[in-house]
Amino acid sequence: MEHYVTIFDSGFLPQGVALAESLAEHAGEHTLWVIAVDDEANRTLSQLALPNVRLLPLAEVETDPLLAVKGGRTRAEYCWTLTPFAARFVFERDPRIERVTYIDADLWLRKSPQPIFEEFERSRKTVLITEHAYAPQYESSTKTSGKYCVQFLTFTRNGEPVRKWWEDRCIEWCFARYDNGRFGDQKYLDDWPERFPEHVHVLQHRGWALAPWNTSRFPTADAIFYHFQGLRLISQRWISIGGYPVSQEVVREIYRPYMRRLRQAVSRLNQVASLQFRQRDLSGALKLFGYRTAFRLRTAWMKR
């Protein structure tokens, strides 16, 4: 059995449910552990009782070092601070578990992830990380956002030296700004292959990990998962996809199916909770993301 762990609050419930359902469809025997950051997320997921999902309410797992820094960080920054603790929380809950994969709540599996784990096992390493693999026009983002992406990250119990080092760094500093080679929890990964060469394996099949910043580099059909970074539900009628433009093919092959899954997730959530979308300034969203993109995805969202 594979064990996954993710972190999100009530604002990401639709994405979290879509993630859980994609794992149920493609991941075989597994458990998805959810660190529910707020009471609403924990209560709603408890009522949904999704198969293969186990909850880790934040109040039950927070450590004294986490509580000491919590007040000085935004919710997003605190979620990043929690990320290196996520595998630890799962290992502590069940001593029989030997491998845990942290997975972002806005990921969506399109195929079985088994080939990723097979490559990892062949490496005989203890930690798996993935590259951003930016398209050439976005390569400059490596300096601020990092070479590697905290999106799908596997630890075995023998990878504890890496995880603990990362945990300590994120307690020291984890903020949503670039500062002297640091950015959030992510830039810390930049030198892992050199700092921990006996532990860290970088996924070689980069096209298996697709995201808005690299869709022009790899065939859509190769993607095992897609990272919908920046996608936000603006309202019940509008969705923005973030700052990276994507092709019509990517919209058709990836975004439209995901929109259908999000719509189904919202429908399920509305059966147990009143899901309120945070309203945003639509004119600002259209200016930022472009009328044609916003309209295209609005149509995909509404189409039944």
C-alpha positions as CSV (number, residue, x, y, z in Angstrom):
1,M,0.0,0.0,0.0
2,E,1.2,3.5,-0.8
3,H,0.6,6.3,1.6
4,Y,0.1,9.9,0.5
5,V,-0.2,13.0,2.7
6,T,-1.5,16.4,1.7
7,I,-2.3,19.7,3.5
8,F,-5.2,22.1,2.8
9,D,-7.8,24.2,4.4
10,S,-11.5,24.7,3.6
11,G,-10.7,27.0,0.6
12,F,-9.2,24.0,-1.2
13,L,-11.8,21.5,-0.4
14,P,-12.9,21.0,-4.1
15,Q,-9.3,20.4,-5.2
16,G,-8.7,18.1,-2.2
17,V,-11.8,16.0,-3.1
18,A,-10.8,15.9,-6.8
19,L,-7.3,14.7,-5.7
20,A,-8.7,12.0,-3.5
21,E,-11.0,10.8,-6.3
22,S,-8.1,10.7,-8.8
23,L,-6.1,8.6,-6.4
24,A,-9.0,6.3,-5.9
25,E,-9.2,5.9,-9.7
26,H,-5.5,5.5,-10.5
27,A,-3.4,4.8,-7.4
28,G,-4.4,1.2,-6.5
29,E,-4.3,0.3,-2.8
30,H,-3.5,3.4,-0.9
31,T,-4.3,5.8,2.0
32,L,-4.5,9.5,1.6
33,W,-3.8,11.3,4.9
34,V,-5.1,14.8,5.0
35,I,-3.8,17.5,7.4
36,A,-6.9,19.6,7.8
37,V,-5.7,23.1,8.5
38,D,-9.0,24.5,9.7
39,D,-12.1,23.1,11.5
40,E,-14.4,23.5,8.5
41,A,-12.2,21.3,6.4
42,N,-11.9,18.7,9.1
43,R,-15.7,18.7,9.8
44,T,-16.6,18.6,6.1
45,L,-14.2,15.8,5.2
46,S,-15.4,13.8,8.3
47,Q,-19.0,14.1,7.0
48,L,-18.0,13.1,3.4
49,A,-16.2,10.0,4.7
50,L,-14.2,9.5,1.5
51,P,-12.8,6.0,1.1
52,N,-9.1,5.7,1.6
53,V,-8.9,9.1,3.3
54,R,-7.7,9.5,6.9
55,L,-7.8,12.8,8.7
56,L,-5.0,14.4,10.7
57,P,-6.6,17.4,12.4
58,L,-4.0,20.1,12.8
59,A,-4.6,20.5,16.5
60,E,-3.7,16.9,17.0
61,V,-0.3,17.0,15.3
62,E,1.2,20.5,15.9
63,T,4.5,20.5,17.7
64,D,5.8,23.1,20.1
65,P,8.3,24.5,17.5
66,L,5.4,24.8,15.0
67,L,3.2,26.6,17.5
68,A,6.1,29.0,18.4
69,V,6.3,30.3,14.8
70,K,2.6,30.0,13.8
71,G,1.6,33.5,14.8
72,G,4.3,35.2,12.7
73,R,3.3,33.5,9.4
74,T,0.3,33.8,7.1
75,R,-1.8,30.7,6.6
76,A,-0.1,29.9,3.3
77,E,3.3,30.3,4.9
78,Y,2.3,28.1,7.8
79,C,1.1,25.4,5.4
80,W,4.5,25.6,3.7
81,T,6.1,25.3,7.2
82,L,4.1,22.2,7.8
83,T,5.1,20.4,4.6
84,P,8.4,18.9,5.9
85,F,6.5,17.7,9.0
86,A,3.8,15.9,6.9
87,A,5.6,12.6,6.4
88,R,6.7,12.6,10.0
89,F,3.1,12.9,11.2
90,V,2.1,9.9,9.2
91,F,5.2,7.8,10.3
92,E,4.3,8.6,13.9
93,R,0.7,7.5,13.4
94,D,1.6,4.1,12.1
95,P,5.1,2.5,12.7
96,R,4.4,-0.1,10.0
97,I,4.5,2.5,7.2
98,E,7.8,2.6,5.4
99,R,7.1,5.2,2.6
100,V,5.1,8.4,2.5
101,T,4.6,10.7,-0.5
102,Y,3.7,14.3,0.1
103,I,1.3,15.5,-2.7
104,D,0.0,19.0,-3.2
105,A,-3.8,19.3,-2.9
106,D,-4.1,20.8,-6.4
107,L,-2.5,17.8,-8.1
108,W,-4.6,15.5,-10.2
109,L,-3.6,12.0,-11.3
110,R,-4.2,11.1,-14.9
111,K,-2.6,7.7,-14.8
112,S,-1.2,5.2,-12.3
113,P,1.8,6.6,-10.4
114,Q,3.4,3.2,-10.2
115,P,6.1,4.0,-12.8
116,I,7.3,6.9,-10.6
117,F,7.7,4.5,-7.7
118,E,9.4,1.9,-9.8
119,E,12.0,4.4,-11.0
120,F,12.5,5.5,-7.4
121,E,13.0,1.9,-6.2
122,R,15.6,1.3,-9.0
123,S,17.6,4.3,-7.7
124,R,17.9,2.7,-4.2
125,K,17.6,6.2,-2.8
126,T,15.5,7.3,0.2
127,V,14.0,10.6,-1.1
128,L,12.3,11.4,-4.4
129,I,12.0,15.0,-5.7
130,T,10.7,16.4,-9.0
131,E,12.0,19.3,-11.1
132,H,10.0,22.3,-12.3
133,A,11.4,21.6,-15.7
134,Y,10.4,25.1,-16.8
135,A,9.8,25.8,-20.4
136,P,12.6,28.1,-21.8
137,Q,10.5,31.3,-21.5
138,Y,10.1,30.7,-17.8
139,E,13.7,29.5,-16.9
140,S,14.3,32.7,-15.0
141,S,11.8,31.5,-12.4
142,T,14.4,29.0,-11.2
143,K,16.3,31.7,-9.4
144,T,13.3,32.7,-7.2
145,S,11.1,29.6,-7.1
146,G,13.8,26.9,-7.2
147,K,14.9,24.2,-9.5
148,Y,12.7,21.6,-7.8
149,C,9.0,21.7,-7.0
150,V,7.4,20.7,-3.7
151,Q,4.5,19.0,-5.4
152,F,5.2,15.2,-5.3
153,L,7.9,14.3,-2.8
154,T,8.5,10.8,-1.4
155,F,10.3,10.0,1.9
156,T,11.2,6.5,3.2
157,R,12.0,6.2,6.9
158,N,15.6,6.0,5.9
159,G,15.3,9.5,4.4
160,E,14.9,11.0,7.9
161,P,18.2,13.0,7.7
162,V,16.9,14.9,4.7
163,R,13.4,15.4,6.1
164,K,14.7,16.6,9.5
165,W,17.2,19.0,7.9
166,W,14.3,20.5,5.9
167,E,12.0,20.6,8.9
168,D,14.7,22.6,10.9
169,R,15.2,25.1,8.0
170,C,11.5,25.7,7.6
171,I,11.1,26.4,11.4
172,E,13.9,28.9,11.1
173,W,12.6,30.7,8.0
174,C,9.6,30.0,5.7
175,F,8.0,33.1,4.1
176,A,6.4,33.9,0.8
177,R,9.2,36.1,-0.5
178,Y,12.6,35.6,-2.0
179,D,15.4,36.3,0.6
180,N,19.1,35.5,0.1
181,G,18.5,32.2,-1.8
182,R,15.4,31.2,0.1
183,F,11.8,31.1,-0.9
184,G,9.1,29.5,1.3
185,D,9.8,25.8,1.8
186,Q,10.9,25.2,-1.8
187,K,14.3,26.8,-2.5
188,Y,15.8,24.6,0.3
189,L,15.6,21.7,-2.2
190,D,18.0,23.3,-4.7
191,D,21.1,21.6,-3.4
192,W,19.7,18.4,-2.1
193,P,21.2,16.2,-4.8
194,E,24.7,17.5,-3.8
195,R,24.0,17.9,0.0
196,F,22.4,14.4,0.3
197,P,23.8,12.5,-2.7
198,E,23.3,9.1,-1.0
199,H,19.6,9.9,-0.3
200,V,18.1,12.0,-3.0
201,H,16.8,10.8,-6.4
202,V,15.5,13.3,-8.9
203,L,12.7,12.0,-11.1
204,Q,14.3,11.4,-14.6
205,H,11.0,11.2,-16.6
206,R,10.3,14.9,-16.2
207,G,7.3,14.8,-18.6
208,W,5.4,12.6,-16.1
209,A,5.1,15.7,-13.9
210,L,3.2,18.3,-15.9
211,A,2.3,21.8,-14.8
212,P,1.4,25.1,-16.5
213,W,5.0,26.2,-16.6
214,N,6.2,23.2,-18.7
215,T,3.2,22.1,-20.9
216,S,5.0,23.3,-24.0
217,R,8.0,21.1,-23.3
218,F,6.3,17.7,-23.0
219,P,3.5,15.7,-24.6
220,T,0.3,16.0,-22.8
221,A,-0.3,12.3,-23.1
222,D,2.9,11.5,-21.1
223,A,1.7,13.2,-17.9
224,I,1.1,11.0,-14.9
225,F,-0.1,13.9,-12.9
226,Y,-0.9,17.6,-13.6
227,H,-0.2,20.3,-11.0
228,F,-3.0,23.0,-11.3
229,Q,-0.8,25.6,-9.6
230,G,-2.6,29.0,-9.5
231,L,-6.0,27.7,-10.4
232,R,-8.7,29.3,-8.3
233,L,-12.4,29.1,-8.1
234,I,-13.3,32.8,-8.3
235,S,-17.0,32.3,-8.0
236,Q,-19.6,29.6,-8.9
237,R,-19.4,30.9,-12.5
238,W,-15.7,31.9,-13.0
239,I,-12.3,30.2,-12.7
240,S,-8.9,31.6,-13.2
241,I,-6.0,29.4,-14.1
242,G,-3.1,31.5,-12.9
243,G,-0.4,33.4,-14.7
244,Y,0.8,30.8,-17.2
245,P,-1.0,30.7,-20.6
246,V,-1.8,27.2,-21.8
247,S,-2.7,25.8,-25.2
248,Q,-6.1,24.8,-26.5
249,E,-4.9,21.2,-26.5
250,V,-4.0,21.4,-22.8
251,V,-7.4,23.0,-22.0
252,R,-9.2,20.3,-23.9
253,E,-7.1,17.3,-22.7
254,I,-6.5,18.4,-19.1
255,Y,-8.4,21.4,-17.9
256,R,-11.8,20.5,-19.2
257,P,-11.8,17.0,-17.5
258,Y,-10.5,18.6,-14.3
259,M,-13.3,21.2,-14.4
260,R,-15.8,18.4,-14.6
261,R,-14.2,16.7,-11.6
262,L,-14.2,20.0,-9.6
263,R,-17.9,20.5,-10.4
264,Q,-18.7,17.0,-9.2
265,A,-16.6,17.7,-6.0
266,V,-18.5,21.0,-5.4
267,S,-21.8,19.1,-5.8
268,R,-20.7,16.5,-3.2
269,L,-19.5,19.2,-0.8
270,N,-22.7,21.1,-1.1
271,Q,-24.5,18.1,0.2
272,V,-22.7,18.3,3.5
273,A,-21.7,22.0,3.8
274,S,-22.5,25.4,2.3
275,L,-19.5,25.9,0.2
276,Q,-18.9,29.6,-0.2
277,F,-16.7,30.8,-3.0
278,R,-14.6,33.9,-2.2
279,Q,-15.8,36.5,-4.5
280,R,-13.1,38.5,-6.4
281,D,-13.0,41.4,-8.7
282,L,-13.8,39.9,-12.0
283,S,-12.6,42.9,-14.0
284,G,-9.2,42.5,-12.3
285,A,-9.2,38.7,-13.1
286,L,-10.0,39.4,-16.7
287,K,-7.3,42.0,-17.0
288,L,-4.7,39.7,-15.4
289,F,-5.5,36.4,-17.1
290,G,-7.1,37.6,-20.4
291,Y,-10.7,37.7,-21.5
292,R,-10.4,34.8,-23.8
293,T,-8.8,32.5,-21.2
294,A,-11.3,33.4,-18.6
295,F,-14.2,32.9,-20.9
296,R,-12.9,29.6,-22.2
297,L,-12.6,28.2,-18.7
298,R,-15.8,29.7,-17.6
299,T,-17.5,27.8,-20.4
300,A,-15.7,24.6,-19.4
301,W,-16.8,25.1,-15.8
302,M,-20.4,25.6,-16.7
303,K,-20.8,23.0,-19.4
304,R,-22.7,19.9,-18.4
